[in-house]
Amino acid sequence: MTTSATQPRITDVGPPSYDKYLPPMVRKNYGAWKYHETLAPGVLCHVAESGDRLYTVRAATPRLLSIQTLRVYADLADKYCGGYLRFTSRNNIEFMLEDADKIEPLKQELAGLGIPVGGTNNSISNIVHTQGWVHCHSAATDASGLVKAIMDAVCTHFTHEDLPAKLRIAVACCLNMCGAVHCSDIAILGVHRRPPKIKHDVLARVCELPTLIASCPTGAIRPATVDGKQSVQVVEEQCMYCGNCFSVCPAMPMSDAENDGLSIWVGGKVSNARSAPRFSRLVIPFLPNHTPRWPEVVEAVLKIVNVYKDDARKYERVGEWIDRIGWPRFFELTGFEFTRYHIDDFKHAGLSFARSAHVRY
Amino acid sequence: MAEATNGKPGTEGKPATRLLDELEKGPWPSFVTEIKSASRTSNSARDLLGQLELSYEDRLSHWKHGGLVGVLGYGSGVIGRYSDVGEQFPNVASFHTLRVNQPAAWFYSSEALRTICDIWEEHGSGLTNMHGSTGDMILLGTTTDQLEPAFQKLTHAGFDLGGSGSAVRTPSCCVGMARCEWACFDAMKLCYDLTMAYQDEMHRPALPYKFKIKCAACPNDCVAAIARADLSVIGTWKDDLQVDHEEVANYAASGMDIRKDVCDHCPTKCMEWDGQKLSVQARDCVRCMHCINVMPKALRPGKEKGAVILIGAKAPILQGALLSSVLIPFVPADEILDTLKELIQRIWDFWDEYGTNRERIGEMIQRVGMAAFLDGIGLDPAPEMVSAPRDNPYIYYQAEKEDES
């Protein structure tokens, strides 16, 4: 399509200015907020130096949104918020109100639309996640379905602030981790468990061999001639199924319905509060892709949440709780099996070995 | 397992979605319901539903690997996607996605949101992600011929594409000064200014690999800058945190156990509560935010605000996941933009010279060594950069430098 005479083609305009869509009260008190209070789960009140009070109602979204639903959000913004709204870094939607009397009517209207309100403070917020089978070629699982199944099961922890501290869940469909699952209280990570199935007949035509060979973190990919064609071979015992070769070469597909599935990791965080940010650690090496609702995964998440809720002290994030009780007790309380897969054997593995005589019995 | 439907049309031309229908049950809003909503007016959304049902039966993705598509003059911002079952689902045979720069901290007017909806109703599937993991608004699924008209409508509406491939990715930020009393710098403005400064580097990939920038206005880090950004800007303050003793007393009077809930959780034990007064050894404070989070009316960040600049976070591929680590311990708030622009240029010059293809900045630093990297970008080493000095004696002594001293 060419540009019309009245509409010249323009590029590199960048996003709207950072202050273009700020609600009036936000604009007025920008940089001059004094403190905030929580009025109810999902309902915050920010108080400005000027004395202005801004009420925020935080609600769930499935992240994958139709324009029909976005228009409903826009209508709600017009009706309650002077025509403005925002989304959060965890895919929630926030309605900001100047009038406290509108909080309850908005909450009731959201309830009528089947939209839970919550996700603040010591609750489970929405799940950060990736595309999965909806739009990704390398996914070992679907993200949206897992999120739906898990959030259905823990929804009361979204709508109630009933946990020792905030609990953040993330889902990523493969080791590329488009969602930052590696620093979450509970991380669900899609994994492959078999080496790539090499398409020797097309490989040299569709892939750049040096790039492909260099893509392997363990050097498992070697040049080879197969049936007279230039190709590669994979030293299978060196392959840890990361899928990076497939990222650079479509002739190295990883997907395998029987062997793809999920792993579960816990104890990561990004906030600096109390303890330093840290990675999540492996607790379940593999669970199957039982569509459409992944019952084993949901059960494992519920187990972790329930044990944490019962055993952790106030303000302890999952990782901080495990710091106190120790990993042996975590495995004992959850009933998850500790296996050889839990012991790191990649680079710097020794850093995670128990290098002291501090043992809890 | 029950009889497979293979996503074939059921009644009234709609695909039979026996498995996906299960994901419309329960209290959480359903993405399946969203795809069905879009299906009412969009053939591609309907075929997406069919293909996704097939994926739920096969437990495999039915998207092919990549595909180079884009808009004129840009090398990024469009994710090419082709179906491997395009004959069965012709309306998603090609189903490309546009990454669109979000407004800072994801603020929208209802008018802007409706404009986006109208553009995507006309030129795409009617499905979106609000938002993608990096922060972009994701317009999910269209055909190659619709990319250019959609793009032109977007730019005329004041929106532009984000990054993909070996480019600067769309910077993102927390809500910052717009609605947070803890903001130590103007994260939204910084995010916008950086996005505008690097339009070319975002739209025309010319770096060794992706480069992500995230701006979190305080150490609570609501955008996971330390875990997800090659360059992480995290707000902090240099002077003492501010204490309103009257409000501390009010928290105590309202039943808060100040010693247990606040002091005992302080990582450096810099606070004491004698039942009357909170005393703070401010020099020991590491600005973790716990006490401020617990008593927002009584405690606030100090007045000398700024940010700590960290470098190198990434997910596991290739050599293992990394968190960002400290590069500049403190930059005053009004100097952050200029400092970053100069710093980023020096980082990119070094990365361009020494980075290998598809090597993130964090992995390059692991390979060449942080000290060599600091030499390369002209920064002096500082003790804030390490959790502790090295514990091995394998030191690359530099003869000339030792001779000089």
Boltz contact constraints between the chains, C-beta under 6 A:
constraints:
  - contact:
      token1: [A, 1]
      token2: [B, 148]
      max_distance: 6.0
  - contact:
      token1: [A, 1]
      token2: [B, 149]
      max_distance: 6.0
  - contact:
      token1: [A, 10]
      token2: [B, 155]
      max_distance: 6.0
  - contact:
      token1: [A, 11]
      token2: [B, 73]
      max_distance: 6.0
  - contact:
      token1: [A, 12]
      token2: [B, 199]
      max_distance: 6.0
  - contact:
      token1: [A, 13]
      token2: [B, 155]
      max_distance: 6.0
  - contact:
      token1: [A, 13]
      token2: [B, 160]
      max_distance: 6.0
  - contact:
      token1: [A, 14]
      token2: [B, 160]
      max_distance: 6.0
  - contact:
      token1: [A, 14]
      token2: [B, 195]
      max_distance: 6.0
  - contact:
      token1: [A, 14]
      token2: [B, 196]
      max_distance: 6.0
  - contact:
      token1: [A, 14]
      token2: [B, 199]
      max_distance: 6.0
  - contact:
      token1: [A, 15]
      token2: [B, 101]
      max_distance: 6.0
  - contact:
      token1: [A, 15]
      token2: [B, 103]
      max_distance: 6.0
  - contact:
      token1: [A, 15]
      token2: [B, 195]
      max_distance: 6.0
  - contact:
      token1: [A, 16]
      token2: [B, 103]
      max_distance: 6.0
  - contact:
      token1: [A, 16]
      token2: [B, 158]
      max_distance: 6.0
  - contact:
      token1: [A, 18]
      token2: [B, 104]
      max_distance: 6.0
  - contact:
      token1: [A, 18]
      token2: [B, 188]
      max_distance: 6.0
  - contact:
      token1: [A, 18]
      token2: [B, 189]
      max_distance: 6.0
  - contact:
      token1: [A, 18]
      token2: [B, 192]
      max_distance: 6.0
  - contact:
      token1: [A, 21]
      token2: [B, 103]
      max_distance: 6.0
  - contact:
      token1: [A, 21]
      token2: [B, 107]
      max_distance: 6.0
  - contact:
      token1: [A, 21]
      token2: [B, 108]
      max_distance: 6.0
  - contact:
      token1: [A, 21]
      token2: [B, 109]
      max_distance: 6.0
  - contact:
      token1: [A, 21]
      token2: [B, 112]
      max_distance: 6.0
  - contact:
      token1: [A, 22]
      token2: [B, 107]
      max_distance: 6.0
  - contact:
      token1: [A, 26]
      token2: [B, 178]
      max_distance: 6.0
  - contact:
      token1: [A, 26]
      token2: [B, 179]
      max_distance: 6.0
  - contact:
      token1: [A, 30]
      token2: [B, 177]
      max_distance: 6.0
  - contact:
      token1: [A, 31]
      token2: [B, 177]
      max_distance: 6.0
  - contact:
      token1: [A, 33]
      token2: [B, 181]
      max_distance: 6.0
  - contact:
      token1: [A, 34]
      token2: [B, 181]
      max_distance: 6.0
  - contact:
      token1: [A, 35]
      token2: [B, 181]
      max_distance: 6.0
  - contact:
      token1: [A, 35]
      token2: [B, 296]
      max_distance: 6.0
  - contact:
      token1: [A, 35]
      token2: [B, 297]
      max_distance: 6.0
  - contact:
      token1: [A, 36]
      token2: [B, 296]
      max_distance: 6.0
  - contact:
      token1: [A, 46]
      token2: [B, 179]
      max_distance: 6.0
  - contact:
      token1: [A, 60]
      token2: [B, 29]
      max_distance: 6.0
  - contact:
      token1: [A, 62]
      token2: [B, 29]
      max_distance: 6.0
  - contact:
      token1: [A, 62]
      token2: [B, 31]
      max_distance: 6.0
  - contact:
      token1: [A, 62]
      token2: [B, 34]
      max_distance: 6.0
  - contact:
      token1: [A, 63]
      token2: [B, 129]
      max_distance: 6.0
  - contact:
      token1: [A, 64]
      token2: [B, 31]
      max_distance: 6.0
  - contact:
      token1: [A, 64]
      token2: [B, 34]
      max_distance: 6.0
  - contact:
      token1: [A, 64]
      token2: [B, 129]
      max_distance: 6.0
  - contact:
      token1: [A, 65]
      token2: [B, 34]
      max_distance: 6.0
  - contact:
      token1: [A, 65]
      token2: [B, 128]
      max_distance: 6.0
  - contact:
      token1: [A, 65]
      token2: [B, 130]
      max_distance: 6.0
  - contact:
      token1: [A, 66]
      token2: [B, 34]
      max_distance: 6.0
  - contact:
      token1: [A, 66]
      token2: [B, 37]
      max_distance: 6.0
  - contact:
      token1: [A, 66]
      token2: [B, 38]
      max_distance: 6.0
  - contact:
      token1: [A, 66]
      token2: [B, 126]
      max_distance: 6.0
  - contact:
      token1: [A, 66]
      token2: [B, 127]
      max_distance: 6.0
  - contact:
      token1: [A, 67]
      token2: [B, 117]
      max_distance: 6.0
  - contact:
      token1: [A, 67]
      token2: [B, 120]
      max_distance: 6.0
  - contact:
      token1: [A, 67]
      token2: [B, 121]
      max_distance: 6.0
  - contact:
      token1: [A, 67]
      token2: [B, 126]
      max_distance: 6.0
  - contact:
      token1: [A, 68]
      token2: [B, 37]
      max_distance: 6.0
  - contact:
      token1: [A, 70]
      token2: [B, 113]
      max_distance: 6.0
  - contact:
      token1: [A, 70]
      token2: [B, 117]
      max_distance: 6.0
  - contact:
      token1: [A, 71]
      token2: [B, 117]
      max_distance: 6.0
  - contact:
      token1: [A, 74]
      token2: [B, 110]
      max_distance: 6.0
  - contact:
      token1: [A, 74]
      token2: [B, 113]
      max_distance: 6.0
  - contact:
      token1: [A, 74]
      token2: [B, 114]
      max_distance: 6.0
  - contact:
      token1: [A, 77]
      token2: [B, 110]
      max_distance: 6.0
  - contact:
      token1: [A, 78]
      token2: [B, 110]
      max_distance: 6.0
  - contact:
      token1: [A, 83]
      token2: [B, 109]
      max_distance: 6.0
  - contact:
      token1: [A, 83]
      token2: [B, 110]
      max_distance: 6.0
  - contact:
      token1: [A, 84]
      token2: [B, 109]
      max_distance: 6.0
  - contact:
      token1: [A, 85]
      token2: [B, 108]
      max_distance: 6.0
  - contact:
      token1: [A, 86]
      token2: [B, 106]
      max_distance: 6.0
  - contact:
      token1: [A, 86]
      token2: [B, 107]
      max_distance: 6.0
  - contact:
      token1: [A, 87]
      token2: [B, 106]
      max_distance: 6.0
  - contact:
      token1: [A, 87]
      token2: [B, 130]
      max_distance: 6.0
  - contact:
      token1: [A, 89]
      token2: [B, 222]
      max_distance: 6.0
  - contact:
      token1: [A, 89]
      token2: [B, 223]
      max_distance: 6.0
  - contact:
      token1: [A, 115]
      token2: [B, 29]
      max_distance: 6.0
  - contact:
      token1: [A, 133]
      token2: [B, 55]
      max_distance: 6.0
  - contact:
      token1: [A, 133]
      token2: [B, 61]
      max_distance: 6.0
  - contact:
      token1: [A, 137]
      token2: [B, 61]
      max_distance: 6.0
  - contact:
      token1: [A, 137]
      token2: [B, 63]
      max_distance: 6.0
  - contact:
      token1: [A, 137]
      token2: [B, 65]
      max_distance: 6.0
  - contact:
      token1: [A, 139]
      token2: [B, 61]
      max_distance: 6.0
  - contact:
      token1: [A, 144]
      token2: [B, 31]
      max_distance: 6.0
  - contact:
      token1: [A, 145]
      token2: [B, 23]
      max_distance: 6.0
  - contact:
      token1: [A, 148]
      token2: [B, 23]
      max_distance: 6.0
  - contact:
      token1: [A, 148]
      token2: [B, 28]
      max_distance: 6.0
  - contact:
      token1: [A, 148]
      token2: [B, 30]
      max_distance: 6.0
  - contact:
      token1: [A, 151]
      token2: [B, 28]
      max_distance: 6.0
  - contact:
      token1: [A, 152]
      token2: [B, 26]
      max_distance: 6.0
  - contact:
      token1: [A, 152]
      token2: [B, 27]
      max_distance: 6.0
  - contact:
      token1: [A, 152]
      token2: [B, 28]
      max_distance: 6.0
  - contact:
      token1: [A, 155]
      token2: [B, 27]
      max_distance: 6.0
  - contact:
      token1: [A, 155]
      token2: [B, 28]
      max_distance: 6.0
  - contact:
      token1: [A, 175]
      token2: [B, 316]
      max_distance: 6.0
  - contact:
      token1: [A, 175]
      token2: [B, 317]
      max_distance: 6.0
  - contact:
      token1: [A, 176]
      token2: [B, 317]
      max_distance: 6.0
  - contact:
      token1: [A, 177]
      token2: [B, 315]
      max_distance: 6.0
  - contact:
      token1: [A, 178]
      token2: [B, 133]
      max_distance: 6.0
  - contact:
      token1: [A, 179]
      token2: [B, 133]
      max_distance: 6.0
  - contact:
      token1: [A, 180]
      token2: [B, 224]
      max_distance: 6.0
  - contact:
      token1: [A, 180]
      token2: [B, 227]
      max_distance: 6.0
  - contact:
      token1: [A, 180]
      token2: [B, 228]
      max_distance: 6.0
  - contact:
      token1: [A, 182]
      token2: [B, 321]
      max_distance: 6.0
  - contact:
      token1: [A, 183]
      token2: [B, 227]
      max_distance: 6.0
  - contact:
      token1: [A, 217]
      token2: [B, 318]
      max_distance: 6.0
  - contact:
      token1: [A, 217]
      token2: [B, 319]
      max_distance: 6.0
  - contact:
      token1: [A, 242]
      token2: [B, 317]
      max_distance: 6.0
  - contact:
      token1: [A, 244]
      token2: [B, 317]
      max_distance: 6.0
  - contact:
      token1: [A, 244]
      token2: [B, 318]
      max_distance: 6.0
  - contact:
      token1: [A, 250]
      token2: [B, 65]
      max_distance: 6.0
  - contact:
      token1: [A, 255]
      token2: [B, 60]
      max_distance: 6.0
  - contact:
      token1: [A, 257]
      token2: [B, 58]
      max_distance: 6.0
  - contact:
      token1: [A, 257]
      token2: [B, 59]
      max_distance: 6.0
  - contact:
      token1: [A, 257]
      token2: [B, 60]
      max_distance: 6.0
  - contact:
      token1: [A, 270]
      token2: [B, 221]
      max_distance: 6.0
  - contact:
      token1: [A, 270]
      token2: [B, 224]
      max_distance: 6.0
  - contact:
      token1: [A, 270]
      token2: [B, 226]
      max_distance: 6.0
  - contact:
      token1: [A, 270]
      token2: [B, 227]
      max_distance: 6.0
  - contact:
      token1: [A, 271]
      token2: [B, 220]
      max_distance: 6.0
  - contact:
      token1: [A, 271]
      token2: [B, 221]
      max_distance: 6.0
  - contact:
      token1: [A, 272]
      token2: [B, 219]
      max_distance: 6.0
  - contact:
      token1: [A, 272]
      token2: [B, 288]
      max_distance: 6.0
  - contact:
      token1: [A, 273]
      token2: [B, 288]
      max_distance: 6.0
  - contact:
      token1: [A, 273]
      token2: [B, 289]
      max_distance: 6.0
  - contact:
      token1: [A, 273]
      token2: [B, 290]
      max_distance: 6.0
  - contact:
      token1: [A, 273]
      token2: [B, 293]
      max_distance: 6.0
  - contact:
      token1: [A, 274]
      token2: [B, 265]
      max_distance: 6.0
  - contact:
      token1: [A, 274]
      token2: [B, 267]
      max_distance: 6.0
  - contact:
      token1: [A, 274]
      token2: [B, 288]
      max_distance: 6.0
  - contact:
      token1: [A, 274]
      token2: [B, 290]
      max_distance: 6.0
  - contact:
      token1: [A, 277]
      token2: [B, 226]
      max_distance: 6.0
  - contact:
      token1: [A, 277]
      token2: [B, 323]
      max_distance: 6.0
  - contact:
      token1: [A, 289]
      token2: [B, 59]
      max_distance: 6.0
  - contact:
      token1: [A, 291]
      token2: [B, 19]
      max_distance: 6.0
  - contact:
      token1: [A, 291]
      token2: [B, 56]
      max_distance: 6.0
  - contact:
      token1: [A, 292]
      token2: [B, 19]
      max_distance: 6.0
  - contact:
      token1: [A, 292]
      token2: [B, 22]
      max_distance: 6.0
  - contact:
      token1: [A, 292]
      token2: [B, 23]
      max_distance: 6.0
  - contact:
      token1: [A, 292]
      token2: [B, 56]
      max_distance: 6.0
  - contact:
      token1: [A, 293]
      token2: [B, 22]
      max_distance: 6.0
  - contact:
      token1: [A, 315]
      token2: [B, 265]
      max_distance: 6.0
  - contact:
      token1: [A, 347]
      token2: [B, 320]
      max_distance: 6.0
